[in-house]
Amino acid sequence: MTQQFYESLPSYEELTVPELHLTWPELKAGSLYFGRFCDEPCKQYMLCKQDNPRNPAVCLNEGKEVTNCGFKFFGKVKKHCLAEFETYYTCLDRDFRGLLDFEPCRKPQLIFDDCMKEKVGMDRPYIGYFARIRLVDSDRPRRVFPKREYKKMKDPPTREELDRYKLNTDQYPLHFHSLFD
């Protein structure tokens, strides 16, 4: 007997979305700014995915919003800072060490950062920006986690009970004597 995961599959028209035709160096070069620019649609999409883990078709509209936000962001980059962006992602692509690292491309990165700040009005996110909690205002009901039940711990022993359990140092060899003082 097969198990049905979806109540209905979306139509082909619902699934067709224009795609961002970008390679990994372009995505990596713009990733920090993209993450900051499209923070809210990405969070709405992830909230939807958490609410509906078994039916991804429910989150198609949120996914389309993320894609549209990507088009808006990379459109701004193309309009205002194309030459700097091309220099930066070309440097990332030609990393001779093959580590996919930002370090050898700091100079083009600084030029791109200055352009983004002056022409687009976006600062580069500081280190740790994406690790911090950034709340988003959502229409979704707040998730309520079940209250955790903790076992009742015994009361700590009294002074008299501790004195009863005190070990006599005469029972042990001399090199253990310092452990009990």
Beta strands, then each sheet from edge to edge (+ up, - down):
end
